[in-house]
Each structure stands twice: as C-alpha cells, then as structure tokens.
C-alpha cells in the first residue's frame, strides 16, 4: 500500500514529462527528499539496523534538513543525482508512448530514406557522383528498421519488459533524430562521376572473370595468363601487352579483361583510351584527364604532362590505390612522359593492345609480358561461324559450304564474324558466291571490313623494304613454309633492297624485314626453322590488289579466273604446275620480272622461244620440276640476276648458263648434276653458288679460279658422296677461300685438307672435318663445326679461328682431356649447341670460368666418354656456375661420372633433361640421406618440363625438387626405384596437396622393384583432396613385376579428373622377345584377355571412374593381378 502511495506521489510530480527535461521547484525538491528519507528509514528498520540507520537518516534528512541555508546548496546536487533515476523511471512509466512515437517517426524516416535511395539510384544511372554519406546512411536506416521490428509487444503487468521496451524505443527515437539531422547535410551535386572509377556497389564476378565470353580454349589460356599478370605485384608485369594480327580479337579480349578486373575490384580506377592509326597527343591527354574526372587548362605539352602526373599521384594516394590505364590499338611508339606515365607512378599498371610487338617492346614491355592472341582453331572457328549464322541442323549443303568458308577464313575472328553476319538468313546462292570470292581472293565484297583491316596494317609499314618483302611473300601458296633465304635471293634479284650492295647486307635486311612483318602480324612464325608463313586472308589481300602489285599466284590453274590472271601486264608469277603438261604457249608478257614454277611433272614442256619473249626477266626459280627441259633461249636472258633450280633432275649439259652475263646468284640444290662445266667460270658477276646435294660432283678445272666475284660457296653433299676434288680444284679453292665470306664444305673422303684453306674471313660457315656434314634443318643456317680428328690435327689447321663465331659444335676428338685442348686461346662466346661424343680421354669438359662464359649455350649433349668424371672440374675455383640459357641437356653412357660440378650449378631455363647410363648416381636431387646425387642443390631446374631417365642401375630416388612446370616423366630400366614420387607434403619445395603441378604423362618401363607410383609423408587428413596430379592424362606402366598399388589409402583422394589412359603391361623375358617378333599376335592375345576378364574388370573400372569422372577413355591391364587393386 505504501509502495503504491509512493509511486502515485512521485508520478504526480513527473506526470506527462520527459525525464530528460523535468525541472523541479524548491518546494517539490524538499518534498521528494523527505519522501526518500522516510522510505529509507522504514527500509532500514525492517532489516534490523534500526539505531544506525535512524541516526544517519535523521541527521541528513531530518534535523540537518531543517536548516534553511542548506537547501540552496544541497538542492542542485540532489536534483542532478535524480536525473538518471527520473530517466529510468520514465522508461517504465512512458513506455507505451515511446513505442507509438517510435513507430510514427520510423515511418517518417523510411519515407525520407526512400527519397534518398531514389536520388542515389538516379545519380548512379546518370553516372553522377553519389555523396560519400549516402551509402552508410542508408545502411544505418536499414539496420534501424530491423532493430525496431524486433521490439516485442508490451505486457501490462510485466514491469521488467515495460522498462526494456521503453528504453529500446527511447534509444531508437534518439537515433532517428540523429539520422534526420545527418540527412539534412546530404547534398547531391549532380556532378559527373569519373568514368575510370570502379563502382563501389557489390557485384558478383561475371563468367568472363574466369574465361572469355566465347569459352574458346585457345582464348581462355591467354586470358587467364593476362589476368594473372594484372594481379601480379611483380615489377616485370607493370606493363602488359596483347598483340596479334588485325582482326584477331585483341580489343575484344581487352574489354573482357577490363570487365574482369572491375568485377574483381582489382583496381580502384580503370582508364581506357583508344589511340588508333592517327593520334593527336593533345586530344589523348584531354581524354585521359576527362576519364579520371579532371580538366587540363595548361596549354603546353610539358605542362599538361606534369599535370597528368600530379593527378595520377593524387588519385593513387602515393601508391595506396591501384590504377589501370588501358591504351588500345597502338600503332607507333607512344612517349609515356607525354601522359605523366614515365616513370610509372606507384600503384599504376599499363595494358596495351597493338598489332606491332616491336612497338610494345620499345615502350618498355618485357617479352614475358607480351601475350600473343592468335587465330581460332578449326573447331572454334566453325562454332563461332554457325553460332552467328543461326544455321539449322538439317541444312546439310549450307553446312558443307559454311565449313569451306570457315577454312578460307583461316580462324580469323573478324573475317568469320563479318562473313557470317552477311550470310545470316541468305539463300544458298549467296553462300556459294561468298565462297567463290574467297577462293578468288576477293575480300572487298564483305562490307570492306576485312580488306580494310589488312590495308591499314600494310599502309602503316614505314619502310619500303618491308612492304616489298610482304608483297613478295604473298606469291607463295596457301599455308606454305616460305624460306627466308629465298626471299633474300628473290629480293636481291629484283633490287628490292635500297642502298644494299652485298649479299651479307641483303640477308641482314631480309631478316629484319621478316622480323618487322612478324611483329606487325602480317607474317607468322613457322614450325620449320628458317621459314615463315602468311595467313590465307592476308595472302588474299595481297593478291586482290592485283592492279597495284601486278603479281599473280596460280595454284588452281584449271579455273578460268586463274587463266585470266596470266595477262600481259603481269610482272610476277608463281605457277604451280601439278597436272599441267607444259607452260601456256600463248603467254606473251614482256613485263615479267619474276617467274616461279613449282611441282611439275617430269616432262613438263617449256616453249623454245619462251625466254626470248621475256626480255625483262630478273628472277627465275624452278622448284621440284622433275626433269625440266631447259629451253636453249634461256641462255639469252641477259637481265637475269637470280637463278634457282631446286630439287630438279638436271640431266642436260648446263654450259649454256655461262652466257648469263649478269647472273649474281646461282642455286643448283639437289639437282643431281654430276659435272660443273668450265663455262660456269664465265659468270664474272656471280656472288653466290649453291651446289648442296650434288653428289659425286666433278668440277672442271678453272671454274673456281675464274669466279672472281664469288663470296658465298655451298658444297655440302649427301648420301656419303661428297664433291670430288682434283689437285687443281684444291689449289683453286685455297686461293678462293681467302676472299670468301660464306663456306659450306666437307673435308672428308676427298683430297682436300683443312690446312689448305683459309678461315680467317669467314662469317658464315658450316664445315666438317673427318665426317659428313649431316644437317637436318633444311632451311636454317647456323655457323657449325663438326670435327672428328686428333687434337694436333685441329690445332695445325687453324680451324680454331672459327670458334669465337661458332654456334653449333660437334666434337669427337682423340687425346682431348678437356675442351681447352682444342680451343687454346679461343672462347665460345656465341656457342648455342654443343655435342661431345666418343672422346676416350676426356675427364672433364669446362672450368668454372669457361662454363660461366657460355652465355648463349642452349643445348648440351655428352655421350660415350668412358673417362669423364665431371662436366665442370679441375681448376673449378669457388663460386656459383650458372648456364643462363641452357634448356636441353642429355648425359649418356658416362660410366665414370660422379658429379656435375663441385660447385653449385644453376640451370634456370632448363626445360628438358635426359639421363642414361650413369651408374654412379643414386639420386637426381639431394636430400638428407647419404645417397650420391647428380645435383648438389635443390631447385636448380625450376622450369623443367620433361624428365627422361633410363639405364641408371643404382638410382633409388628422383625427388624431392621443385617441379611445378613438369609435364612429362619417363623412367626406364632403373633397378632400385621402389616408388616414383616420394614426396613430403610439409616440404616447401615438394609437390604438395595445393601445388600447381602441370604433369600430363607418366611412363615407366622395366622398373623391377617398383611397388607404387606415389608415396607421401605429412598427410594426416584422410579426406584431404590432393590436387597435385589433377592434370595427369596418361599413365603407362610396362614390365614392372612388383608393381601392385594403383591406389593407396592416400591416393584414393587424388583428383585425377584429366586421366584418360591407364596402361599396365607386364611381360616375362621370353614374352618380351616374342612380342618383338610378333606384335600382332600379342595384340590378338590382349584382345582375348579383355574378353575373358571383362566381368572382373567392371568393378575396377567403376572404381577408377569414380575418381576420374567423365574422362576415362582407355584402360589396359596386361598380366595384372586383379587382387592387388
């Protein structure tokens, strides 16, 4: 009853008042204090503390209170002490009122929030700047709404709940007031947001982030590598370039990369500017500034550049923010200083797209950061074409025509897309016409787009030499391997090279032109060394400009169009003569300067007066023309400068060639001529004579002596039948060698001795002593020495004068203990390939200094040297040995070899390592055991892709080492290996569960003790998915008697999703001999075994498929114990 009275008395003083704003009079204050004193006294009495509490209560609130002077002092203190009390009492008393007020104010705030949200969306849609306060303000409103909705309903008699609800509602009201105040300070300026600014809203990365939008495998690899380079923090990737021929899709890929980096928020700003063929520096500076939301008011070039630099520095916040600047379609070198980008500000990266690789390298892009965008594969090209055409599946004839069109497009996306769009919805006749135009090199009927692409690239070539070689290359047939040496000879004959007076300079100029055209993506590199290729559509562009270049390439001579091309106005003709009986009789071109005939039948007929009508002919080339009957009038072609008869059986006497008084290059390669008549000596202007492949050749006396202008002589024979030198020939060659610049010659099985020949002026050579000059690469040329002799013979011949210019060296030398025995005072600074074999006394090859001096060495093979102990030894000294460019090493049959070097050897570019017949090694890479390793240190071959080991009888282990690039492992006849991959997961250099191994193929043969492929340490998680071998496609196991485990408890968790072929065959010795005698019988038995064991294999096959879904194609088990699986 008293508690109720107290509440009623107190509430009378505070009713309808906010506890935070109650103000009491003196009388009210005194009244409240007396109430509190009274209730405190009563409370103390009830608890047995009567005397103490009564005394103090009466002192404070009784007698002491009656003193009037105390009230003005104590009143304010009491009032301030009561503020929190009144506030918390208000939460209880006014809770209902607070809840209602909160609901009302929350609705009003939501209306305001919706207006702000609408304004924000409008700004985003208009690419305007959204005030920085907006996003956090909206987020707070959202959170406040969620909290207000969580407030529970008020219970009438639950004091605690009423108090809690009142307190929460009151707090939300305070936050609403704060949000409303802050909203009043938000101001939308409607200023445009910089285009470079990456959006702040959260978005999920699109599919393009993980690959190109067309999902073409040839594109995805380039895309992902370029994206990784953009993510990299390495300085070498600060500038990145996409290069490729016009229309190949560089800009498309750039746009996909731009979207990917924006989706992944890799950069804070992404700037893109298109340069194009004709660029104005001022407008580009303005475009960059506008992209990042600035304007340039400066008028001078330097001032504008400085302003851009300062802008980038401010925007990047001194490297704290990342900026990507994309420069699209660059045609010539850009001065980065003009755009404030040199030196490159911290946190800034550049991405270029260009047709010209050399432009990118001139601007500072490293070769490793240039990503070459090539043409589409055949399947990808067809997919793209028919996707655009929307061709129905039942239109078989259009399907066939379309496939032919795609072939003529050569995988070039711009051609495929342009032609496909023009044919979409058209009838069959339009498709046939399009194919016909492509077959006849008419590109201009397809919206002129494809033609324009190549025309722009052609016009952008700055040098006339480049243009001339480009047009000359267009003569060769589709997909033809164009020898660069032939381009040089034809170019020399046609006087295409300005200010070039020697063949040496002409060859240099031709190679420079070819390199420029490759960088401009108008020519492409060939798989055949020494050759290049031209894309079919680029060739079509050349030939479609017939009126300008006046040249024709007649491959399909049956067509009427091809016959029309052979006109009197033609200046250059290539005629493929397959199926033709002879040259067109009615051809009467007096303007013809170049004629190439190729692939004719044995008795291809040429009109007798043919060359009499061709008065301006400068170059004639017969290639693979059988047994051509050369017209008598051929010798009256006085303007002829280049004559090439390659792979033709010349049975006639060629003395009439001596009347070609202006002939400067004569090639008789593989023409089977048996005699070089004395009349050839009449060719006083002849600078190059090529007799390669002319077996058992006899040279008339006086021929070599009379060729006063000769600078290049090539006489490599074949089939073990070299040139037959008479004593007179040797004397003539001795004199001639003193003025020769290039010589290809064999000192083998003839009278000629190396001591008779001068080598001091040779800059281009291929020479053998004591053996044939075998050379597999038909069109390439490296300065080569192939020496089979004794040390003293080589030292007496002065052939060592050529060592400093030698690129390929093959040695089989008696009494040579180390390489210095033959090199004396000479170095091998240009050496790229070194083969050492059958050197019985050789104990070591290099010293440390000599090894470190081999800065160009790329390939090293050493075999059958029974005394060799080390590659680098004796006077090794102290220090690291680094063979910087060595990418291939083969060590074979070296029974005494115990080390590579006492020092640490690093092979940073090693790609392929082959080891065979090295019995003293127990390990390839070192570990903590006492086993003798080949290398003294781990990680010496970080880029190794192929490892081939055979016949190492004491080898016990290969690993551990860093093998992230390894793609193929072949191990044969190594008797002590029990496990192929013995890897510690905890090792930092091993192939751990999260490593990025590229291993594709595992092949093991005749490892008699092999028990398992994989054995791991440091793996405790039974369910850990191992990704180290997820790219393995083929596992081939043969004649491994003890091999039992395909899967172990660890390897059952392997990700082998790429595995398509598993092959396991075990033979006894007798069975292996039988297999070699009759492979067909074994194959038949194998098929029989499959039929017999089919039911047993089903369980194993299912188990393997569980681990390798979708991909298993081949499973072969031969003499395999199924119970071990």
Secondary structure, DSSP 4 states (H G I P E B T S, - for coil): -HHHHHHHHHHHHHTT--GGG----HHHHHHHHHHHHHHHHHHHHHTT-HHHHHHHHHIIIIIGGG-HHHHHHHHHHHHHHHHHHHHHHHHHHTHHHHHHHHHHHHHHHHHHHHHHHHHHHHHHHTTBPPPHHHHHHHHHHHHHHHHHHTPPPPPSS-HHHHHHHHHHHHHHHHHHHHHHHHHTT-----PBPPTTBPP-S--PPPGGGGS-TT--HHHHHHHHHHHHHHH---GGGSEEEEE-STTSSHHHHHHHHHHHHHHTT--SEEEEEEEESS--HHHHHHHHHHHTT------SHHHHHHHHHHHHHHHHTTTTS-EEEEEEEE-S---GGGGT-SSPPTTEEEEEEES-HHHHHHTT--GGGEEE--PPPHHHHHHHHHHHHT--TT-HHHHHHHHHHHHHHTT-HHHHHHHHHHHTT--HHHHHHHHHHHHTT--TTSTTHHHHHHHHHHHT---HHHHHHHHHHTTSPTT--EEHHHHHHHHHHTT-STT--SHHHHHHHHHHHHHHHHHTTSSEE-SSTTEEE--HHHHHHHHHTHHHH-EEEES-TTSHHHHHHS-TT-SEEEEE-TT-SB--TT---SS--EEEEES--TT-B--TTHHHH-TT--EEEEEEEES----GGGGG-TT--EEEEEEE---S--GGGGG-TT--EEE-TT----EE-GGGGG-TT--EEE-TT-TT-EE-TTHHHH-TT--EEE---BTTB--B--HHHHHHHHHHTTT-SEEEEEESSSS--GGGS--TT-SEEEEEESS------SS----EEEEEEEHHHHHHHTGGGGGGG-SEEEEEEET-SSTHHHHTT---TT--EEEEE--TT--EEE-HHHHHT-TT--EEEEE--TT--EEE-SS--SS-EE-TT--EEEEES-TT--EEESS-EE-TT--EEEEES-TT-SBSS--SSS--BSSSSTTTTTT--EEEEE--TT--B---S--TT--EEEEES-TT-SEEEEEETT-TTS--TT------EEEEE--TT--EEEEEES---TTPPB-TTTT--EEEEES-TT--BSS-TTGGGB--TT--EEEEE---HHHHHHHHH-HHHHHHHHHHHHHHTHHHHHHHHHHHHHHSTTT--EEEEES--GGG-
